Amino acid sequence: MKVTPDIVRYEFIGTQAKVAESNHLGYVGLGGKVIGETKNTFAIQSEGKPKNIIKESVVFNFQFQDGTIVKIDGKLLVGRPEDRLKKTIKRLW
């Protein structure tokens, strides 16, 4: 998978996610399959239970089907999934 700034437009439901960094210490290390998404949260199936994680205060590691692992700041993912398709990201490199 080619990683570009357009990665924020990707559909994250069904991918493996792990919380790399967070302001909330209870979230760090939490991981599992993304089973749902709202404007401000991801629902992750962790240890058989769904956990809602607030996007804005977290940095995620997402693992895609081909094994690629991408670190994404949750602040870039805030918003409804259908609205992220319209969002443009300024390249920083």
Secondary structure, DSSP 8 states (H G I E B T S, - for coil): ----GGGGGS--TTSEEEEEEESSTTTTT-EEEEEEE-SSEEEEEETTEEEEEESTTEEEEEE-TTS-EEEEEGGGG-S-HHHHTT-------
